[in-house]
Amino acid sequence: MKVLILGAGYATRLYPLTLTQPKPLLSVAGKPMIDYVMDNLAAIAGIDRVYVVTNDKFAGHFQKWADEYANRAPFAFTIINDGSTDDSNKLGAIGDLNLVLQREHVDDDLIVVAGDNLFSEKLSAFGEFCRAKNAPVLGVYDVGSLESAKKYGVVAVNRDGVIEDFKEKPAQPASTLIGIALYYYPRATLPLVAQYLAEGNNPDQPGRLIQWLYPRTPVYTWAVPGIWYDIGSKETLDEANRIFARKH
């Protein structure tokens, strides 16, 4: 199994913090955000390689991080520079996913995760669930407020946990259950990424791929345990520091 960490954004809302450091490498409660991603994914059995896709500005930063993290990890890292230099020429998250699939000839089950996802719990059960279903899986989380849900993709599921409806950033959310940037794509579904882009769909916002995918093939959901946190501003970064400092 392979993992792809999305880390090619410029996080302009966090300037000046992200002028010289990519958002996933900003510290929360004493360690980089991306460490929370990797520490909790590392509990999944069978991962043998982790790809990190980033931009030309921060490729060196991620290489340095990966070289250090690899000393305590049982898998190899590959840093992929998508060649972009700012928001005007970025490929978008789905464009980056496709780039990695094509350039690295990925032919394996794949977990895709945003590098700024703060997880508090191990994700070993996610790996087990994905293997059992052998179908696309979306990580979901209850944000607890309709106001908060407006910022995300809101999900409705049937009794089997399969997506019945997915609305990206709805003005009037039907629930507080959202899709987060944690995805599983079994090997057989990977060619659909190129099809999605070939049809002229939006290459950014990875949830849009799920929005396109679920009417075509069953997409299961998996509820993320513990605390999940999304950092989009200095205020939420400060709040995450408080929450995770307490936890550790």
URBEL-V265220 format. One record per residue. N is the residue number from 1. PSI is psi in radians with two decimals (999 if undefined). Layout:
BEGIN
N & PSI
N & PSI
END
This chain:
BEGIN
1 & 2.48
2 & 2.76
3 & 2.40
4 & 2.11
5 & 2.18
6 & 2.07
7 & 0.59
8 & 0.06
9 & 2.96
10 & -0.14
11 & 0.91
12 & -0.41
13 & -0.26
14 & 0.13
15 & 2.52
16 & 0.01
17 & -0.62
18 & 0.26
19 & -0.56
20 & 0.04
21 & 2.29
22 & 2.60
23 & -0.77
24 & -0.28
25 & 0.01
26 & 2.56
27 & 2.39
28 & 2.09
29 & 0.73
30 & -0.02
31 & 2.72
32 & 2.55
33 & -0.73
34 & -0.42
35 & -0.62
36 & -0.66
37 & -0.94
38 & -0.74
39 & -0.64
40 & -0.53
41 & -0.53
42 & -0.32
43 & -0.22
44 & 2.19
45 & 2.50
46 & -0.01
47 & 2.23
48 & -0.28
49 & 2.48
50 & 2.13
51 & 2.40
52 & 2.03
53 & 2.25
54 & -2.94
55 & 3.09
56 & -0.53
57 & -0.64
58 & 0.13
59 & -0.72
60 & -0.66
61 & -0.80
62 & -0.59
63 & -0.74
64 & -0.77
65 & -0.81
66 & -0.69
67 & -0.68
68 & -0.77
69 & -0.59
70 & -0.40
71 & -0.39
72 & 0.36
73 & 2.55
74 & 0.28
75 & 2.90
76 & 2.69
77 & 2.49
78 & 2.13
79 & 2.25
80 & 2.11
81 & 2.04
82 & -0.01
83 & -0.08
84 & 2.73
85 & -0.31
86 & -3.09
87 & -0.39
88 & -0.43
89 & 0.32
90 & 2.72
91 & -0.37
92 & 2.75
93 & -0.71
94 & -0.59
95 & -0.72
96 & -0.72
97 & -0.81
98 & -0.70
99 & -0.81
100 & -0.76
101 & -0.75
102 & -0.83
103 & -0.66
104 & 0.03
105 & 0.88
106 & 2.13
107 & 1.18
108 & 2.85
109 & 2.50
110 & 2.25
111 & 2.28
112 & 2.28
113 & 2.49
114 & 2.44
115 & -0.10
116 & 0.30
117 & 2.14
118 & 1.92
119 & 2.50
120 & -0.22
121 & 2.71
122 & 2.57
123 & 0.41
124 & -0.67
125 & -0.47
126 & -0.82
127 & -0.74
128 & -0.74
129 & -0.78
130 & -0.75
131 & -0.68
132 & -0.68
133 & -0.60
134 & 0.75
135 & 2.87
136 & 2.48
137 & 2.41
138 & 2.25
139 & 2.32
140 & 2.73
141 & 2.44
142 & 1.92
143 & -0.14
144 & -0.09
145 & 2.38
146 & -0.58
147 & -0.79
148 & -0.65
149 & -0.44
150 & -0.37
151 & -0.08
152 & -3.06
153 & 2.09
154 & 2.33
155 & 2.42
156 & 2.38
157 & 2.74
158 & -3.05
159 & -0.33
160 & 0.05
161 & 0.27
162 & 2.43
163 & 2.24
164 & -0.44
165 & 2.50
166 & 2.02
167 & 2.15
168 & 2.12
169 & 1.03
170 & 2.54
171 & -0.55
172 & 1.51
173 & 2.47
174 & -0.32
175 & -3.11
176 & 0.17
177 & 2.08
178 & 2.71
179 & 2.38
180 & 3.02
181 & 1.09
182 & 1.98
183 & 2.66
184 & 2.22
185 & 1.91
186 & 2.69
187 & -0.77
188 & -0.39
189 & -0.14
190 & -0.64
191 & -0.33
192 & -0.39
193 & -0.82
194 & -0.64
195 & -0.78
196 & -0.83
197 & -0.67
198 & -0.48
199 & 0.02
200 & 0.35
201 & 2.85
202 & 2.14
203 & -0.08
204 & 2.97
205 & 1.67
206 & -0.40
207 & -0.42
208 & -0.51
209 & -0.71
210 & -0.72
211 & -0.67
212 & -0.58
213 & -0.69
214 & -0.51
215 & -0.26
216 & -0.54
217 & 2.57
218 & 2.28
219 & 2.05
220 & 2.86
221 & 2.63
222 & 2.16
223 & 2.10
224 & 2.21
225 & 2.85
226 & -2.51
227 & 2.30
228 & 2.41
229 & 2.42
230 & 2.17
231 & 2.02
232 & -0.17
233 & 2.96
234 & -0.60
235 & -0.78
236 & -0.50
237 & -0.75
238 & -0.74
239 & -0.73
240 & -0.69
241 & -0.74
242 & -0.82
243 & -0.83
244 & -0.43
245 & -0.68
246 & -0.70
247 & -0.58
248 & 999
END
